[in-house]
Amino acid sequence: MKIPRDCNGVELVRALRRLGYETQRQTGSHIQVTTQRDGEHHVSVSNLRPLKVGLLNGVLKDVVEHHGMTVEELLRELEI
């Protein structure tokens, strides 16, 4: 499954809510989200429109590593 090319930061934060992530704070163009699912985990998402593929890939890999799933499984779960 390919990484989406048209996802923006706000859409990604909304999608991450499916995994229990909640917005903690926003500083400038970065949104900090945290989850307690599978242990505490923090992710910083740039509020760009659209997100650059490299940035999106980095966030997805960080989330995948924490939750012990593949990128394909994560993209299906997040529906982005």
GROMACS elastic network, one bead per residue, 0.5 to 0.9 nm:
[ bonds ]
;  ai    aj funct       b0    kb
    1     4     6  0.89776   500
    1    71     6  0.81597   500
    1    72     6  0.57584   500
    1    75     6  0.79637   500
    2     5     6  0.87425   500
    2    72     6  0.82420   500
    2    75     6  0.89659   500
    3    53     6  0.71452   500
    3    56     6  0.79313   500
    3    57     6  0.71632   500
    3    71     6  0.87804   500
    3    72     6  0.89757   500
    3    75     6  0.80714   500
    3    80     6  0.87879   500
    4     7     6  0.62082   500
    4    53     6  0.76656   500
    4    56     6  0.85899   500
    4    75     6  0.89807   500
    4    80     6  0.69164   500
    5     8     6  0.89332   500
    5    50     6  0.73816   500
    5    51     6  0.76102   500
    5    52     6  0.76149   500
    5    53     6  0.64315   500
    6    49     6  0.79234   500
    6    50     6  0.54372   500
    6    51     6  0.71983   500
    6    52     6  0.88002   500
    6    53     6  0.89964   500
    7    10     6  0.84312   500
    7    11     6  0.63288   500
    7    12     6  0.67658   500
    7    48     6  0.89857   500
    7    49     6  0.73539   500
    7    50     6  0.54511   500
    7    51     6  0.59372   500
    7    52     6  0.86802   500
    7    53     6  0.89869   500
    7    56     6  0.82991   500
    7    80     6  0.73015   500
    8    11     6  0.54361   500
    8    12     6  0.63526   500
    8    13     6  0.88750   500
    8    46     6  0.84342   500
    8    47     6  0.67300   500
    8    48     6  0.57576   500
    8    52     6  0.86372   500
    8    56     6  0.89180   500
    9    12     6  0.51263   500
    9    13     6  0.62610   500
    9    14     6  0.87113   500
    9    30     6  0.85943   500
    9    31     6  0.80826   500
    9    45     6  0.61173   500
    9    46     6  0.56618   500
    9    48     6  0.55649   500
    9    49     6  0.68036   500
    9    50     6  0.72882   500
    9    51     6  0.62635   500
    9    56     6  0.87089   500
   10    13     6  0.51386   500
   10    14     6  0.62646   500
   10    15     6  0.86357   500
   10    31     6  0.85610   500
   10    45     6  0.85217   500
   10    46     6  0.86786   500
   10    47     6  0.63121   500
   10    48     6  0.83098   500
   10    49     6  0.86820   500
   11    14     6  0.51042   500
   11    15     6  0.61505   500
   11    16     6  0.86321   500
   11    80     6  0.82202   500
   12    16     6  0.60801   500
   12    17     6  0.87846   500
   12    45     6  0.79051   500
   12    56     6  0.86347   500
   12    78     6  0.83731   500
   12    80     6  0.77527   500
   13    16     6  0.50848   500
   13    17     6  0.66148   500
   13    21     6  0.77798   500
   13    22     6  0.80532   500
   13    23     6  0.76776   500
   13    31     6  0.80323   500
   13    33     6  0.74844   500
   13    45     6  0.74037   500
   14    17     6  0.54154   500
   14    18     6  0.77711   500
   14    21     6  0.86972   500
   14    22     6  0.88492   500
   14    78     6  0.89217   500
   15    18     6  0.58848   500
   15    19     6  0.80060   500
   15    21     6  0.88661   500
   15    77     6  0.86109   500
   15    78     6  0.51425   500
   15    79     6  0.72287   500
   15    80     6  0.72087   500
   16    19     6  0.54469   500
   16    20     6  0.68614   500
   16    21     6  0.55308   500
   16    22     6  0.79896   500
   16    33     6  0.85434   500
   16    78     6  0.65836   500
   17    22     6  0.61984   500
   17    23     6  0.88293   500
   17    35     6  0.86757   500
   17    78     6  0.85987   500
   18    21     6  0.72330   500
   18    77     6  0.76041   500
   18    78     6  0.66133   500
   19    35     6  0.74942   500
   19    37     6  0.72388   500
   19    77     6  0.83557   500
   19    78     6  0.80726   500
   20    34     6  0.79399   500
   20    35     6  0.53328   500
   20    36     6  0.70849   500
   20    37     6  0.63160   500
   21    33     6  0.57535   500
   21    36     6  0.77003   500
   21    37     6  0.82361   500
   21    41     6  0.85688   500
   21    42     6  0.84505   500
   21    43     6  0.88187   500
   22    32     6  0.84679   500
   22    33     6  0.52165   500
   22    34     6  0.54463   500
   22    35     6  0.63692   500
   23    26     6  0.78448   500
   23    31     6  0.69401   500
   23    32     6  0.59435   500
   23    34     6  0.65798   500
   24    31     6  0.77201   500
   24    32     6  0.55658   500
   24    33     6  0.53832   500
   24    34     6  0.65964   500
   25    30     6  0.85479   500
   25    31     6  0.60973   500
   25    32     6  0.54178   500
   25    33     6  0.73618   500
   26    29     6  0.71236   500
   26    30     6  0.56670   500
   26    32     6  0.60442   500
   26    33     6  0.89304   500
   27    30     6  0.54671   500
   27    31     6  0.65898   500
   27    32     6  0.80871   500
   28    31     6  0.81048   500
   28    47     6  0.86816   500
   29    45     6  0.83894   500
   29    46     6  0.57415   500
   29    47     6  0.50686   500
   29    48     6  0.73733   500
   30    44     6  0.62596   500
   30    45     6  0.55112   500
   30    47     6  0.57178   500
   30    48     6  0.87628   500
   31    43     6  0.82712   500
   31    44     6  0.56054   500
   31    45     6  0.51156   500
   31    46     6  0.62929   500
   31    47     6  0.67857   500
   32    42     6  0.69590   500
   32    43     6  0.58300   500
   32    45     6  0.63905   500
   32    46     6  0.89021   500
   33    41     6  0.83686   500
   33    42     6  0.57446   500
   33    43     6  0.53684   500
   33    44     6  0.63210   500
   33    45     6  0.77078   500
   34    40     6  0.70190   500
   34    41     6  0.55357   500
   34    43     6  0.63925   500
   34    44     6  0.88557   500
   35    38     6  0.82212   500
   35    39     6  0.75024   500
   35    40     6  0.56121   500
   35    41     6  0.53993   500
   35    42     6  0.67288   500
   35    43     6  0.88456   500
   36    39     6  0.50443   500
   36    41     6  0.65820   500
   37    40     6  0.66891   500
   37    41     6  0.80270   500
   37    67     6  0.82526   500
   38    41     6  0.82810   500
   38    66     6  0.75390   500
   38    67     6  0.64980   500
   39    66     6  0.84160   500
   41    63     6  0.83575   500
   41    66     6  0.73007   500
   43    59     6  0.70958   500
   43    62     6  0.77848   500
   43    63     6  0.77880   500
   44    59     6  0.77179   500
   45    48     6  0.87133   500
   45    55     6  0.83604   500
   45    56     6  0.83179   500
   45    59     6  0.71928   500
   46    51     6  0.73256   500
   46    55     6  0.79588   500
   46    56     6  0.88938   500
   47    50     6  0.84208   500
   47    51     6  0.75174   500
   48    51     6  0.51144   500
   48    52     6  0.78406   500
   49    52     6  0.84046   500
   50    53     6  0.87658   500
   51    54     6  0.82717   500
   51    55     6  0.65732   500
   51    56     6  0.61654   500
   52    55     6  0.53578   500
   52    56     6  0.62752   500
   52    57     6  0.85630   500
   53    56     6  0.51177   500
   53    57     6  0.59244   500
   53    58     6  0.85245   500
   54    57     6  0.50494   500
   54    58     6  0.61537   500
   54    59     6  0.87643   500
   55    58     6  0.51390   500
   55    59     6  0.63879   500
   55    60     6  0.86646   500
   56    59     6  0.52492   500
   56    60     6  0.61226   500
   56    61     6  0.85768   500
   57    60     6  0.51001   500
   57    61     6  0.60575   500
   57    62     6  0.85846   500
   57    71     6  0.89376   500
   58    61     6  0.52131   500
   58    62     6  0.62485   500
   58    63     6  0.87466   500
   59    62     6  0.51560   500
   59    63     6  0.62938   500
   59    64     6  0.85881   500
   60    63     6  0.51302   500
   60    64     6  0.59847   500
   60    65     6  0.85404   500
   60    71     6  0.68431   500
   60    74     6  0.77226   500
   60    75     6  0.84949   500
   61    65     6  0.60492   500
   61    66     6  0.86183   500
   61    70     6  0.84681   500
   61    71     6  0.68998   500
   62    65     6  0.52525   500
   62    66     6  0.64045   500
   62    67     6  0.88366   500
   63    66     6  0.52051   500
   63    67     6  0.62091   500
   63    68     6  0.83784   500
   63    69     6  0.86253   500
   63    71     6  0.88963   500
   63    74     6  0.82935   500
   64    67     6  0.53064   500
   64    68     6  0.56958   500
   64    69     6  0.52238   500
   64    70     6  0.59923   500
   64    71     6  0.62184   500
   64    73     6  0.87289   500
   64    74     6  0.67734   500
   65    68     6  0.52739   500
   65    69     6  0.69272   500
   65    70     6  0.82145   500
   66    69     6  0.82075   500
   67    70     6  0.89760   500
   69    72     6  0.82631   500
   69    73     6  0.62527   500
   69    74     6  0.67161   500
   70    73     6  0.51872   500
   70    74     6  0.62616   500
   70    75     6  0.87019   500
   71    74     6  0.50160   500
   71    75     6  0.61151   500
   71    76     6  0.86096   500
   72    75     6  0.51954   500
   72    76     6  0.62737   500
   72    77     6  0.86285   500
   73    76     6  0.51962   500
   73    77     6  0.61560   500
   73    78     6  0.86566   500
   74    78     6  0.60398   500
   74    79     6  0.83159   500
   75    78     6  0.51457   500
   75    79     6  0.57623   500
   75    80     6  0.60575   500
   76    79     6  0.50727   500
   76    80     6  0.74050   500
   77    80     6  0.84097   500
